[in-house]
């Protein structure tokens, strides 16, 4: 047992599922779990505790009976296939929920869509990325001076790669924000947002993804990715997907990782989840200790 884990109270996570019912049930049918379930399992594997899921896109979304936002040690928003600039009800509900999380003071984290929702909730702007889709791996993410000193990116090198899949990006951060990292595709790759008494840490990439999850996501978008020129044909895509799954099963499979220029920052499960581990250590465990006192 991890001594640090055994000395702290059991953590309680709230996972805000960003996808609509149809999309998340599609994931469940294909992989056996929804994105929120997969995300929660990663957090529990890192830190122990348990998680509840709130289907944030649904009109009838509700917390468990008798539970309030303040009862959680952290709230985390998953990715999503929605586009916030389209202002669909399923997206706007999540913006309103993010505003409530900010006001609750609960430690707040989000990947990809989560960063976009939190940004809009606090007064920022999200648009379709003029540089196009970033898929597979966000390459050469570079923390700035603030990012190198920020606990979210503790342990990250001056340049690193991370799993990703997004078509949109944060165009304008909210007023009380700190940009932490960028790359050539998206200026906002990591940020801290402070709003209404709460603090959000977020990234445009997906530290929660395993390489097998990433392979599944690429399979789901096969026709689009071929049309956009990411793969020449289905055969090339299938080879890439097979290699991702092989590396996931054996992170030391050097010849496969070498073909795509993948380093330990994405092949090593511990390094790949750096931001989640940092968020838990710096924000979530201290809150749990305070709540238990």
C-alpha positions as CSV (number, residue, x, y, z in Angstrom):
1,X,0.0,0.0,0.0
2,X,1.2,3.5,-0.8
3,X,2.0,5.1,2.7
4,X,0.9,8.6,1.6
5,X,-2.5,7.1,0.5
6,X,-3.0,5.2,3.7
7,X,-2.3,8.3,5.8
8,X,-4.9,10.5,4.1
9,X,-8.7,10.3,4.1
10,X,-10.5,8.4,1.3
11,X,-10.9,10.7,-1.7
12,X,-14.3,11.5,-3.2
13,X,-14.3,12.5,-6.9
14,X,-17.1,13.9,-9.0
15,X,-16.7,13.1,-12.7
16,X,-18.7,15.4,-15.0
17,X,-19.4,13.4,-18.2
18,X,-19.1,15.9,-21.1
19,X,-20.8,13.7,-23.7
20,X,-24.4,13.3,-24.7
21,X,-26.3,10.2,-23.8
22,X,-26.0,8.7,-27.3
23,X,-22.3,9.3,-27.5
24,X,-21.4,8.0,-24.1
25,X,-23.6,4.9,-24.6
26,X,-21.7,4.3,-27.9
27,X,-18.5,4.3,-25.9
28,X,-20.0,1.8,-23.4
29,X,-21.1,-0.5,-26.2
30,X,-17.7,-0.4,-27.8
31,X,-15.4,-0.4,-24.8
32,X,-17.5,-1.5,-21.8
33,X,-17.3,1.9,-20.1
34,X,-18.2,5.5,-20.7
35,X,-15.5,8.2,-20.8
36,X,-16.5,9.3,-17.3
37,X,-16.1,5.7,-16.0
38,X,-12.7,5.3,-17.6
39,X,-11.6,8.7,-16.2
40,X,-12.8,7.8,-12.7
41,X,-11.0,4.4,-12.8
42,X,-7.7,6.2,-13.7
43,X,-8.1,8.6,-10.7
44,X,-8.9,5.8,-8.3
45,X,-6.0,3.7,-9.6
46,X,-3.7,6.7,-8.8
47,X,-5.2,7.8,-5.5
48,X,-7.7,5.4,-4.2
49,X,-11.1,6.6,-3.0
50,X,-14.3,6.5,-5.2
51,X,-16.1,8.5,-7.7
52,X,-19.6,9.5,-8.7
53,X,-20.6,10.5,-12.2
54,X,-22.8,13.4,-13.2
55,X,-24.1,13.3,-16.8
56,X,-23.6,17.0,-17.2
57,X,-25.0,17.3,-20.7
58,X,-28.4,15.9,-19.7
59,X,-31.4,18.1,-18.8
60,X,-32.2,15.8,-15.9
61,X,-28.6,15.6,-14.5
62,X,-28.5,15.4,-10.7
63,X,-26.1,14.6,-7.9
64,X,-26.9,11.6,-5.8
65,X,-29.6,12.2,-3.2
66,X,-28.5,14.2,-0.2
67,X,-25.1,15.1,-1.8
68,X,-23.9,18.6,-2.6
69,X,-20.9,19.8,-4.7
70,X,-19.1,20.8,-1.5
71,X,-19.1,17.1,-0.3
72,X,-16.5,16.3,-3.0
73,X,-12.8,16.6,-2.9
74,X,-12.6,17.3,-6.6
75,X,-14.7,17.8,-9.7
76,X,-13.3,16.7,-13.1
77,X,-14.7,17.4,-16.6
78,X,-14.1,14.8,-19.3
79,X,-13.6,15.3,-23.0
80,X,-16.6,15.6,-25.3
81,X,-17.6,15.5,-28.9
82,X,-19.6,18.7,-28.5
83,X,-18.5,22.1,-29.8
84,X,-19.1,24.9,-27.2
85,X,-19.2,27.6,-29.9
86,X,-22.3,26.0,-31.3
87,X,-24.1,26.9,-28.0
88,X,-26.2,23.8,-27.9
89,X,-28.2,23.2,-24.7
90,X,-26.1,20.2,-23.9
91,X,-23.0,22.5,-23.8
92,X,-24.6,25.4,-22.1
93,X,-25.8,23.2,-19.2
94,X,-22.2,22.3,-18.6
95,X,-21.1,25.9,-18.6
96,X,-23.7,26.7,-15.9
97,X,-22.5,23.6,-14.0
98,X,-18.9,24.7,-14.2
99,X,-19.9,28.1,-12.8
100,X,-21.5,26.3,-9.8
101,X,-18.3,24.3,-9.3
102,X,-16.2,27.4,-9.3
103,X,-18.5,29.0,-6.7
104,X,-18.4,25.9,-4.5
105,X,-14.6,26.2,-4.1
106,X,-14.1,22.5,-4.9
107,X,-10.8,21.7,-6.6
108,X,-11.6,21.7,-10.3
109,X,-9.8,20.0,-13.2
110,X,-10.5,19.3,-16.8
111,X,-9.1,17.7,-19.9
112,X,-9.7,19.1,-23.4
113,X,-13.4,19.9,-23.4
114,X,-13.1,20.5,-19.7
115,X,-10.6,23.3,-20.2
116,X,-12.9,24.8,-22.9
117,X,-16.0,24.7,-20.6
118,X,-14.2,26.2,-17.6
119,X,-12.8,28.9,-19.8
120,X,-16.2,29.9,-21.2
121,X,-17.8,29.7,-17.7
122,X,-15.2,32.2,-16.4
123,X,-15.6,34.6,-19.3
124,X,-13.2,33.2,-22.0
125,X,-13.8,32.4,-25.6
126,X,-13.5,29.1,-27.4
127,X,-13.5,28.7,-31.2
128,X,-12.7,26.2,-33.9
129,X,-9.0,25.9,-34.1
130,X,-7.8,27.7,-37.3
131,X,-4.8,25.3,-37.3
132,X,-7.1,22.4,-37.7
133,X,-7.4,19.1,-35.8
134,X,-4.8,17.9,-33.3
135,X,-5.1,14.2,-33.0
136,X,-3.0,11.3,-31.6
137,X,-0.4,13.3,-29.8
138,X,0.1,17.0,-29.0
139,X,3.7,17.4,-29.9
140,X,6.3,19.7,-28.3
141,X,4.2,21.2,-25.6
142,X,6.3,23.8,-23.9
143,X,5.6,25.2,-20.4
144,X,6.3,28.9,-20.2
145,X,8.0,30.5,-17.2
146,X,4.8,30.4,-15.1
147,X,4.2,26.8,-16.1
148,X,7.7,25.7,-15.2
149,X,7.0,27.1,-11.7
150,X,3.4,25.8,-11.4
151,X,2.6,22.6,-9.4
152,X,0.3,21.3,-12.2
153,X,3.3,20.7,-14.5
154,X,5.8,19.7,-11.8
155,X,8.1,17.0,-13.2
156,X,7.3,17.8,-16.8
157,X,10.4,18.7,-19.0
158,X,10.9,21.8,-21.0
159,X,9.2,20.1,-24.0
160,X,6.9,17.1,-23.9
161,X,4.2,15.2,-25.8
162,X,0.8,14.0,-24.6
163,X,-2.2,12.1,-26.0
164,X,-4.8,14.5,-27.5
165,X,-7.8,14.8,-29.8
166,X,-9.5,18.1,-30.4
167,X,-10.8,20.4,-33.1
168,X,-11.5,23.4,-31.0
169,X,-9.3,25.5,-28.7
170,X,-9.4,28.3,-26.1
171,X,-9.0,31.5,-28.2
172,X,-9.1,33.9,-25.2
173,X,-8.5,32.9,-21.6
174,X,-10.8,34.4,-18.9
175,X,-9.6,37.6,-17.1
176,X,-8.1,36.0,-14.0
177,X,-6.1,33.2,-15.7
178,X,-2.5,32.1,-16.1
179,X,-1.3,30.5,-19.3
180,X,1.0,27.6,-18.4
181,X,1.9,25.8,-21.6
182,X,1.6,26.1,-25.4
183,X,2.6,24.3,-28.6
184,X,2.5,25.1,-32.4
185,X,-1.1,24.0,-32.8
186,X,-2.8,25.6,-29.7
187,X,-1.5,28.5,-27.7
188,X,-3.5,27.3,-24.6
189,X,-2.3,23.8,-23.8
190,X,-2.4,24.2,-20.0
191,X,-3.8,27.0,-17.8
192,X,-5.0,27.9,-14.3
193,X,-8.3,29.8,-14.1
194,X,-9.5,31.6,-11.0
195,X,-13.2,32.6,-10.9
196,X,-15.9,33.2,-8.3
197,X,-13.7,32.0,-5.5
198,X,-12.7,28.8,-7.1
199,X,-9.6,27.5,-9.0
200,X,-9.5,25.4,-12.1
201,X,-6.4,23.6,-13.5
202,X,-6.8,22.3,-17.0
203,X,-5.1,21.0,-20.1
204,X,-6.0,20.8,-23.7
205,X,-4.6,17.3,-24.0
206,X,-5.7,14.0,-22.3
207,X,-3.4,12.8,-19.5
208,X,-6.1,10.3,-18.5
209,X,-6.0,8.4,-21.8
210,X,-4.3,5.1,-22.2
211,X,-2.8,4.4,-25.6
212,X,-5.6,1.8,-26.1
213,X,-8.2,4.5,-25.4
214,X,-6.5,6.7,-27.9
215,X,-6.4,3.9,-30.5
216,X,-10.2,3.4,-30.0
217,X,-10.8,7.1,-30.5
218,X,-8.8,7.1,-33.8
219,X,-10.8,4.0,-35.0
220,X,-14.0,6.0,-34.3
221,X,-12.8,8.8,-36.5
222,X,-11.2,6.6,-39.2
223,X,-13.0,8.0,-42.3
224,X,-12.6,11.6,-41.1
225,X,-8.9,11.2,-40.4
226,X,-8.3,9.6,-43.8
227,X,-10.2,12.4,-45.5
228,X,-8.2,15.0,-43.6
229,X,-4.9,13.4,-44.6
230,X,-3.8,12.0,-41.3
231,X,-3.7,8.5,-42.8
232,X,-3.3,7.5,-46.4
233,X,-5.7,4.7,-46.1
234,X,-7.4,2.3,-43.7
235,X,-4.5,-0.1,-43.8
236,X,-2.1,2.6,-42.5
237,X,-4.5,3.6,-39.8
238,X,-4.9,0.0,-38.7
239,X,-1.1,-0.4,-38.4
240,X,-0.9,2.7,-36.2
241,X,-3.8,1.6,-34.0
242,X,-2.2,-1.9,-33.6
243,X,1.1,-0.3,-32.6
244,X,-0.6,1.9,-30.0
245,X,-2.3,-1.1,-28.4
246,X,1.0,-3.1,-28.5
247,X,2.8,-0.2,-26.7
248,X,0.0,0.0,-24.2
249,X,0.4,-3.7,-23.4
250,X,4.2,-3.4,-23.3
251,X,5.5,0.2,-22.7
252,X,9.0,-1.1,-23.3
253,X,8.3,-2.0,-26.9
254,X,10.9,0.2,-28.2
255,X,10.7,-0.5,-31.9
256,X,7.1,0.5,-32.1
257,X,7.5,3.6,-30.1
258,X,10.5,4.6,-32.2
259,X,8.4,4.5,-35.4
260,X,6.3,7.4,-34.1
261,X,8.9,9.3,-32.1
262,X,7.2,8.4,-28.8
263,X,9.1,8.9,-25.6
264,X,8.5,7.9,-22.0
265,X,6.3,11.0,-21.6
266,X,3.5,9.1,-23.4
267,X,4.6,5.4,-23.2
268,X,5.1,5.4,-19.4
269,X,1.7,5.3,-17.6
270,X,3.1,7.2,-14.6
271,X,4.7,10.0,-16.6
272,X,1.7,10.2,-18.9
273,X,-0.6,10.9,-16.0
274,X,1.7,13.6,-14.4
275,X,-0.9,16.4,-14.3
276,X,-3.5,14.2,-12.6
277,X,-1.0,13.1,-10.0
278,X,0.0,16.7,-9.4
279,X,-3.6,17.9,-9.1
280,X,-4.4,15.2,-6.6
281,X,-1.2,15.9,-4.5
282,X,-1.5,19.7,-4.5
283,X,-5.3,20.2,-4.5
284,X,-7.3,17.1,-3.8
285,X,-5.6,15.5,-0.8
286,X,-5.2,18.7,1.1
287,X,-8.9,19.4,0.7
288,X,-9.8,15.9,1.9
289,X,-7.6,16.4,5.0
290,X,-9.2,19.7,5.8
291,X,-12.7,18.2,5.4
292,X,-11.8,15.3,7.7
293,X,-10.4,17.5,10.4
